[in-house]
Amino acid sequence: MKGTNVKAVKIVAVLLTLALPLSAFDVANAADAEAGLLAIKALGSLNGQALACSDVQAAKRAKELMLAHAPKTQRFGSAYEEATQVAYMEQTRAIGACPDATRLKDELNQLALRLAETLPVAASESK
């Protein structure tokens, strides 16, 4: 009876040891996904501003970055669309002028670098 308990404890210890790296992996993946989601929301905000200000080139670039980097999931698609709508409404209600095209282009370039780190384009998707 005593030998059976020791054996069970060893099995549980081995299983816990095997599960520990998986939980650390899940935490890292969750952090990466959250960083990617925040980047996609920022991209949606820039897209909304560009659309409200009739900056066709900036809106086109934002859409290209979205399609290239964002996972094809409802979560990411909805985040992008919601951020676009909010930014569009805020810009159209704003009393101030639209940001100039150079500023939007610079912000998109910075965001493109951030997206390359957080949501790199997969080799199969870049073809």
VEXROMI-658834 format. One record per residue: residue in one letter; x, y, z of N, C-alpha, C in turn; residue number from 0. Coordinates in pm, 1 decimal, padded with zeros to 6 digits. Layout:
A | X | Y | Z | X | Y | Z | X | Y | Z | NUM
...
end
This chain:
M | 00081.8 | -00118.3 | 00000.0 | 00000.0 | 00000.0 | 00000.0 | 00086.7 | 00125.4 | 00000.0 | 0
K | 00192.7 | 00123.9 | 00079.8 | 00280.6 | 00238.7 | 00087.8 | 00351.7 | 00261.4 | -00045.7 | 1
G | 00391.3 | 00155.6 | -00114.4 | 00458.1 | 00165.1 | -00244.4 | 00366.3 | 00223.7 | -00350.8 | 2
T | 00238.1 | 00198.0 | -00343.0 | 00141.2 | 00249.4 | -00438.2 | 00128.4 | 00400.1 | -00425.7 | 3
N | 00128.1 | 00452.6 | -00303.5 | 00119.9 | 00597.3 | -00281.4 | 00242.6 | 00668.8 | -00336.0 | 4
V | 00360.4 | 00612.0 | -00316.0 | 00483.5 | 00672.3 | -00366.2 | 00480.7 | 00675.8 | -00517.7 | 5
K | 00432.9 | 00568.1 | -00577.7 | 00423.9 | 00560.9 | -00723.4 | 00326.3 | 00666.5 | -00777.0 | 6
A | 00214.0 | 00683.7 | -00711.2 | 00115.7 | 00783.3 | -00752.2 | 00172.0 | 00924.0 | -00739.2 | 7
V | 00245.7 | 00950.1 | -00632.7 | 00306.8 | 01081.5 | -00612.2 | 00408.7 | 01108.9 | -00722.6 | 8
K | 00486.9 | 01008.4 | -00760.1 | 00585.5 | 01024.8 | -00866.7 | 00516.8 | 01055.2 | -00999.6 | 9
I | 00406.4 | 00985.9 | -01026.7 | 00333.2 | 01009.5 | -01150.6 | 00277.5 | 01151.4 | -01153.9 | 10
V | 00220.1 | 01194.6 | -01043.8 | 00166.7 | 01331.0 | -01036.0 | 00278.8 | 01432.8 | -01052.9 | 11
A | 00392.4 | 01409.0 | -00989.9 | 00506.0 | 01500.7 | -01001.8 | 00553.9 | 01509.9 | -01146.4 | 12
V | 00561.2 | 01398.6 | -01214.6 | 00603.3 | 01398.7 | -01355.5 | 00501.7 | 01474.1 | -01440.5 | 13
L | 00374.5 | 01449.9 | -01418.3 | 00270.7 | 01518.9 | -01494.8 | 00273.3 | 01670.0 | -01471.3 | 14
L | 00292.7 | 01710.8 | -01347.9 | 00302.5 | 01853.6 | -01317.7 | 00424.8 | 01916.5 | -01382.9 | 15
T | 00534.5 | 01843.5 | -01382.9 | 00657.4 | 01893.0 | -01446.0 | 00636.3 | 01910.3 | -01595.9 | 16
L | 00565.6 | 01817.8 | -01656.5 | 00537.6 | 01828.0 | -01799.3 | 00439.4 | 01940.7 | -01830.4 | 17
A | 00345.0 | 01964.4 | -01742.6 | 00243.0 | 02066.6 | -01765.8 | 00295.1 | 02207.9 | -01742.1 | 18
L | 00394.8 | 02224.9 | -01659.5 | 00445.5 | 02357.6 | -01625.8 | 00494.1 | 02434.9 | -01747.4 | 19
P | 00576.0 | 02377.4 | -01835.3 | 00616.9 | 02454.0 | -01952.8 | 00499.9 | 02491.1 | -02043.0 | 20
L | 00396.6 | 02406.9 | -02048.2 | 00281.1 | 02438.8 | -02130.3 | 00207.2 | 02560.5 | -02077.4 | 21
S | 00193.3 | 02570.4 | -01946.7 | 00123.2 | 02686.1 | -01891.1 | 00204.8 | 02813.1 | -01911.8 | 22
A | 00336.9 | 02804.9 | -01902.5 | 00422.3 | 02920.6 | -01929.4 | 00410.5 | 02960.3 | -02076.6 | 23
F | 00400.6 | 02860.7 | -02164.0 | 00383.2 | 02885.6 | -02306.3 | 00250.3 | 02956.0 | -02331.8 | 24
D | 00144.2 | 02911.4 | -02264.5 | 00013.3 | 02973.8 | -02279.4 | 00015.2 | 03119.5 | -02234.8 | 25
V | 00083.2 | 03148.6 | -02125.8 | 00093.4 | 03286.3 | -02076.5 | 00167.0 | 03372.6 | -02178.2 | 26
A | 00277.2 | 03320.9 | -02233.3 | 00353.0 | 03395.8 | -02333.7 | 00267.8 | 03419.9 | -02458.4 | 27
N | 00195.3 | 03317.9 | -02501.9 | 00108.6 | 03333.3 | -02618.4 | -00002.7 | 03433.9 | -02592.5 | 28
A | -00059.3 | 03431.6 | -02473.9 | -00165.4 | 03526.2 | -02439.5 | -00112.4 | 03669.3 | -02441.5 | 29
A | 00008.0 | 03689.0 | -02390.5 | 00068.6 | 03822.7 | -02391.6 | 00095.9 | 03867.7 | -02534.0 | 30
D | 00146.5 | 03776.3 | -02617.8 | 00171.7 | 03809.5 | -02758.1 | 00042.0 | 03843.2 | -02830.7 | 31
A | -00061.0 | 03765.1 | -02806.2 | -00190.1 | 03789.6 | -02870.8 | -00247.3 | 03923.9 | -02827.6 | 32
E | -00232.7 | 03957.4 | -02700.2 | -00283.7 | 04085.8 | -02650.7 | -00207.5 | 04202.2 | -02712.6 | 33
A | -00075.4 | 04189.0 | -02724.1 | 00005.6 | 04293.6 | -02788.2 | -00035.2 | 04308.7 | -02934.6 | 34
G | -00060.0 | 04196.3 | -03000.5 | -00104.3 | 04201.0 | -03139.4 | -00241.0 | 04265.8 | -03152.9 | 35
L | -00329.9 | 04235.1 | -03060.6 | -00464.1 | 04293.3 | -03063.1 | -00458.0 | 04445.0 | -03041.9 | 36
L | -00373.0 | 04489.5 | -02951.7 | -00357.1 | 04633.4 | -02929.3 | -00302.7 | 04703.6 | -03054.1 | 37
A | -00209.9 | 04637.5 | -03123.0 | -00155.1 | 04694.8 | -03246.2 | -00262.6 | 04703.7 | -03354.2 | 38
I | -00347.4 | 04602.6 | -03362.7 | -00455.8 | 04604.1 | -03461.9 | -00558.4 | 04712.3 | -03427.9 | 39
K | -00584.7 | 04733.2 | -03299.3 | -00675.4 | 04841.7 | -03259.2 | -00616.1 | 04977.5 | -03296.7 | 40
A | -00486.5 | 04994.2 | -03276.3 | -00419.9 | 05119.7 | -03314.9 | -00427.8 | 05139.3 | -03466.2 | 41
L | -00412.6 | 05031.6 | -03539.9 | -00423.2 | 05038.6 | -03685.7 | -00564.6 | 05078.7 | -03726.9 | 42
G | -00665.2 | 05023.0 | -03660.7 | -00802.9 | 05061.2 | -03688.6 | -00828.4 | 05208.5 | -03659.2 | 43
S | -00768.6 | 05259.3 | -03552.8 | -00783.9 | 05401.6 | -03519.3 | -00724.9 | 05490.4 | -03628.5 | 44
L | -00606.9 | 05454.4 | -03676.4 | -00546.4 | 05531.8 | -03785.6 | -00630.3 | 05521.3 | -03912.4 | 45
N | -00686.8 | 05403.7 | -03936.6 | -00772.7 | 05385.6 | -04052.9 | -00896.3 | 05475.6 | -04043.2 | 46
G | -00957.1 | 05481.2 | -03925.9 | -01074.1 | 05566.6 | -03906.9 | -01042.7 | 05713.1 | -03930.0 | 47
Q | -00929.2 | 05758.1 | -03879.4 | -00887.1 | 05896.3 | -03903.3 | -00866.1 | 05920.7 | -04051.4 | 48
A | -00795.9 | 05828.7 | -04116.3 | -00768.2 | 05844.2 | -04259.1 | -00897.5 | 05850.7 | -04339.6 | 49
L | -00992.5 | 05763.7 | -04307.2 | -01120.1 | 05763.8 | -04379.1 | -01196.8 | 05893.6 | -04356.2 | 50
A | -01200.4 | 05939.9 | -04232.1 | -01272.3 | 06063.6 | -04200.6 | -01209.5 | 06184.6 | -04268.2 | 51
C | -01079.7 | 06177.6 | -04290.3 | -01007.1 | 06290.7 | -04350.0 | -00984.7 | 06272.4 | -04500.0 | 52
S | -01046.4 | 06170.5 | -04557.4 | -01035.4 | 06141.1 | -04700.9 | -00892.0 | 06120.6 | -04746.4 | 53
D | -00809.5 | 06062.0 | -04659.6 | -00671.5 | 06028.8 | -04696.5 | -00672.0 | 05886.2 | -04750.2 | 54
V | -00694.8 | 05874.6 | -04878.5 | -00712.1 | 05744.8 | -04943.2 | -00586.2 | 05658.7 | -04931.3 | 55
Q | -00469.2 | 05718.5 | -04947.4 | -00344.8 | 05642.3 | -04941.4 | -00322.6 | 05582.4 | -04802.2 | 56
A | -00347.7 | 05661.0 | -04698.4 | -00329.6 | 05610.9 | -04561.7 | -00431.5 | 05500.2 | -04531.2 | 57
A | -00555.5 | 05517.0 | -04573.9 | -00657.6 | 05415.0 | -04551.1 | -00621.3 | 05286.3 | -04625.7 | 58
K | -00569.4 | 05299.9 | -04745.5 | -00527.9 | 05183.4 | -04824.0 | -00414.3 | 05109.9 | -04754.2 | 59
R | -00316.2 | 05185.5 | -04704.6 | -00202.3 | 05123.9 | -04635.3 | -00247.9 | 05053.6 | -04507.3 | 60
A | -00339.3 | 05115.4 | -04433.8 | -00390.7 | 05053.1 | -04310.8 | -00459.6 | 04920.3 | -04343.6 | 61
K | -00537.9 | 04918.8 | -04448.0 | -00607.7 | 04796.3 | -04487.2 | -00506.7 | 04688.8 | -04528.2 | 62
E | -00404.5 | 04727.9 | -04603.9 | -00301.3 | 04631.8 | -04645.3 | -00229.6 | 04572.3 | -04525.0 | 63
L | -00196.7 | 04656.4 | -04427.4 | -00129.4 | 04608.0 | -04306.3 | -00220.6 | 04513.6 | -04228.0 | 64
M | -00347.4 | 04547.7 | -04220.4 | -00444.0 | 04462.2 | -04150.8 | -00449.5 | 04325.0 | -04215.8 | 65
L | -00463.8 | 04322.7 | -04346.7 | -00475.4 | 04195.5 | -04418.2 | -00346.7 | 04113.6 | -04409.9 | 66
A | -00233.4 | 04180.5 | -04406.4 | -00105.2 | 04110.3 | -04403.5 | -00072.2 | 04054.3 | -04265.3 | 67
H | -00110.7 | 04124.5 | -04160.2 | -00062.6 | 04088.5 | -04026.6 | -00165.6 | 04026.6 | -03933.1 | 68
A | -00288.8 | 04068.2 | -03940.9 | -00387.2 | 04023.6 | -03842.5 | -00429.8 | 03879.6 | -03867.8 | 69
P | -00439.5 | 03801.1 | -03760.5 | -00497.0 | 03666.9 | -03775.6 | -00640.2 | 03678.6 | -03827.7 | 70
K | -00678.9 | 03587.0 | -03909.9 | -00812.4 | 03589.9 | -03971.0 | -00914.3 | 03532.3 | -03872.9 | 71
T | -00939.6 | 03610.6 | -03765.7 | -01035.6 | 03569.0 | -03664.5 | -01135.4 | 03681.5 | -03641.1 | 72
Q | -01250.4 | 03644.5 | -03585.2 | -01352.2 | 03744.2 | -03553.8 | -01300.9 | 03845.0 | -03451.3 | 73
R | -01223.1 | 03797.6 | -03356.3 | -01171.6 | 03885.0 | -03250.3 | -01088.4 | 03998.8 | -03308.3 | 74
F | -00996.6 | 03965.9 | -03396.8 | -00910.9 | 04068.1 | -03455.3 | -00986.4 | 04154.7 | -03555.0 | 75
G | -01073.4 | 04092.6 | -03634.2 | -01152.6 | 04169.1 | -03730.3 | -01245.0 | 04268.1 | -03661.5 | 76
S | -01309.1 | 04223.9 | -03555.8 | -01399.6 | 04312.0 | -03481.1 | -01324.3 | 04425.4 | -03413.6 | 77
A | -01207.7 | 04394.9 | -03359.1 | -01127.5 | 04498.7 | -03293.6 | -01088.8 | 04607.4 | -03393.1 | 78
Y | -01048.8 | 04566.4 | -03512.6 | -01011.1 | 04661.5 | -03617.9 | -01130.6 | 04746.8 | -03659.8 | 79
E | -01244.2 | 04682.7 | -03685.0 | -01363.7 | 04754.9 | -03729.2 | -01414.9 | 04851.3 | -03622.7 | 80
E | -01417.5 | 04806.2 | -03497.0 | -01465.1 | 04893.2 | -03388.8 | -01373.8 | 05013.6 | -03370.5 | 81
A | -01243.2 | 04990.4 | -03374.3 | -01148.5 | 05102.0 | -03359.9 | -01161.2 | 05198.6 | -03477.1 | 82
T | -01185.3 | 05145.0 | -03596.5 | -01205.2 | 05229.7 | -03715.1 | -01328.3 | 05318.3 | -03695.9 | 83
Q | -01438.6 | 05258.1 | -03652.1 | -01563.1 | 05334.4 | -03634.7 | -01550.0 | 05441.8 | -03527.7 | 84
V | -01488.9 | 05408.2 | -03416.4 | -01472.4 | 05505.0 | -03307.1 | -01386.3 | 05622.5 | -03352.9 | 85
A | -01274.4 | 05592.5 | -03416.9 | -01184.8 | 05698.9 | -03462.2 | -01250.9 | 05785.3 | -03569.4 | 86
Y | -01326.5 | 05722.7 | -03656.8 | -01398.1 | 05796.4 | -03761.0 | -01496.9 | 05894.6 | -03698.0 | 87
M | -01574.2 | 05845.0 | -03602.9 | -01672.7 | 05931.2 | -03536.8 | -01605.2 | 06043.4 | -03458.7 | 88
E | -01498.6 | 06010.6 | -03388.8 | -01426.9 | 06113.5 | -03313.4 | -01369.5 | 06219.4 | -03406.1 | 89
Q | -01314.3 | 06178.5 | -03519.5 | -01255.9 | 06274.4 | -03612.2 | -01362.1 | 06361.6 | -03677.3 | 90
T | -01476.6 | 06303.0 | -03711.9 | -01580.1 | 06383.6 | -03776.7 | -01646.7 | 06479.4 | -03678.1 | 91
R | -01641.8 | 06447.0 | -03549.8 | -01698.8 | 06536.4 | -03448.0 | -01598.0 | 06638.4 | -03397.1 | 92
A | -01471.8 | 06618.6 | -03430.7 | -01365.5 | 06706.2 | -03380.2 | -01376.8 | 06844.3 | -03442.3 | 93
I | -01346.1 | 06942.2 | -03362.1 | -01348.5 | 07079.4 | -03410.3 | -01221.5 | 07109.9 | -03489.7 | 94
G | -01111.2 | 07049.1 | -03450.1 | -00983.2 | 07073.4 | -03516.1 | -00975.5 | 07010.2 | -03653.6 | 95
A | -00870.2 | 07048.4 | -03722.7 | -00848.4 | 06998.0 | -03858.6 | -00795.4 | 06854.9 | -03855.7 | 96
C | -00801.8 | 06793.1 | -03969.6 | -00746.2 | 06658.2 | -03984.6 | -00594.4 | 06664.1 | -03975.2 | 97
P | -00534.6 | 06554.9 | -03927.4 | -00388.7 | 06549.8 | -03927.9 | -00339.3 | 06549.0 | -04073.0 | 98
D | -00220.9 | 06604.7 | -04094.9 | -00171.5 | 06605.7 | -04232.3 | -00128.7 | 06465.5 | -04275.3 | 99
A | -00122.0 | 06446.7 | -04405.2 | -00092.5 | 06314.9 | -04462.2 | 00043.4 | 06262.7 | -04416.7 | 100
T | 00137.7 | 06351.9 | -04398.1 | 00271.8 | 06310.1 | -04355.0 | 00268.0 | 06248.8 | -04216.1 | 101
R | 00191.0 | 06309.1 | -04126.4 | 00180.8 | 06254.3 | -03990.8 | 00115.7 | 06116.7 | -03991.0 | 102
L | 00007.2 | 06101.8 | -04066.3 | -00058.1 | 05971.6 | -04074.5 | 00036.4 | 05867.5 | -04134.8 | 103
K | 00110.0 | 05906.7 | -04237.7 | 00205.0 | 05814.0 | -04301.0 | 00312.6 | 05772.0 | -04201.8 | 104
D | 00366.3 | 05868.0 | -04125.1 | 00468.8 | 05836.7 | -04025.6 | 00414.2 | 05742.1 | -03917.9 | 105
E | 00292.4 | 05767.9 | -03872.1 | 00231.8 | 05681.1 | -03770.3 | 00208.0 | 05541.0 | -03824.6 | 106
L | 00166.7 | 05531.2 | -03949.7 | 00147.9 | 05399.7 | -04011.1 | 00280.8 | 05325.8 | -04025.5 | 107
N | 00386.9 | 05399.0 | -04060.0 | 00518.8 | 05336.6 | -04070.4 | 00564.9 | 05282.4 | -03935.1 | 108
Q | 00543.8 | 05359.6 | -03829.8 | 00580.1 | 05313.3 | -03695.7 | 00496.9 | 05191.2 | -03655.5 | 109
L | 00370.7 | 05195.1 | -03687.9 | 00282.7 | 05083.0 | -03655.9 | 00318.7 | 04959.7 | -03738.1 | 110
A | 00363.3 | 04978.8 | -03860.8 | 00406.5 | 04865.8 | -03943.8 | 00524.5 | 04794.2 | -03878.6 | 111
L | 00616.2 | 04870.1 | -03820.0 | 00730.0 | 04809.4 | -03749.5 | 00681.8 | 04731.7 | -03627.0 | 112
R | 00587.9 | 04789.6 | -03555.0 | 00531.5 | 04723.3 | -03436.4 | 00459.0 | 04594.9 | -03475.5 | 113
L | 00384.4 | 04599.4 | -03584.7 | 00312.8 | 04481.5 | -03632.3 | 00409.9 | 04372.1 | -03677.2 | 114
A | 00520.3 | 04412.3 | -03737.5 | 00619.7 | 04314.4 | -03782.1 | 00676.9 | 04236.4 | -03664.2 | 115
E | 00683.3 | 04300.8 | -03548.6 | 00732.5 | 04233.7 | -03428.2 | 00624.4 | 04150.3 | -03359.9 | 116
T | 00505.5 | 04206.7 | -03347.0 | 00401.2 | 04138.8 | -03270.7 | 00321.9 | 04037.7 | -03352.5 | 117
L | 00301.0 | 04067.2 | -03480.2 | 00224.0 | 03978.9 | -03567.9 | 00296.5 | 03964.8 | -03701.8 | 118
P | 00410.5 | 03895.7 | -03702.0 | 00485.5 | 03886.3 | -03828.5 | 00405.0 | 03813.1 | -03935.1 | 119
V | 00429.4 | 03850.5 | -04059.9 | 00362.8 | 03786.5 | -04172.1 | 00420.7 | 03645.9 | -04185.8 | 120
A | 00332.8 | 03547.0 | -04191.6 | 00378.0 | 03409.3 | -04208.8 | 00431.6 | 03389.2 | -04349.9 | 121
A | 00530.0 | 03303.1 | -04366.3 | 00592.1 | 03280.2 | -04496.6 | 00488.9 | 03237.6 | -04601.2 | 122
S | 00395.9 | 03152.9 | -04561.8 | 00295.1 | 03106.1 | -04657.0 | 00195.8 | 03216.3 | -04694.1 | 123
E | 00177.4 | 03315.2 | -04605.1 | 00083.5 | 03423.5 | -04630.3 | 00146.1 | 03533.9 | -04714.0 | 124
S | 00279.8 | 03540.3 | -04718.3 | 00344.5 | 03651.4 | -04788.0 | 00352.8 | 03629.5 | -04937.7 | 125
K | 00309.5 | 03514.9 | -04987.8 | 00314.8 | 03487.0 | -05131.4 | 00200.4 | 03551.8 | -05203.1 | 126
end
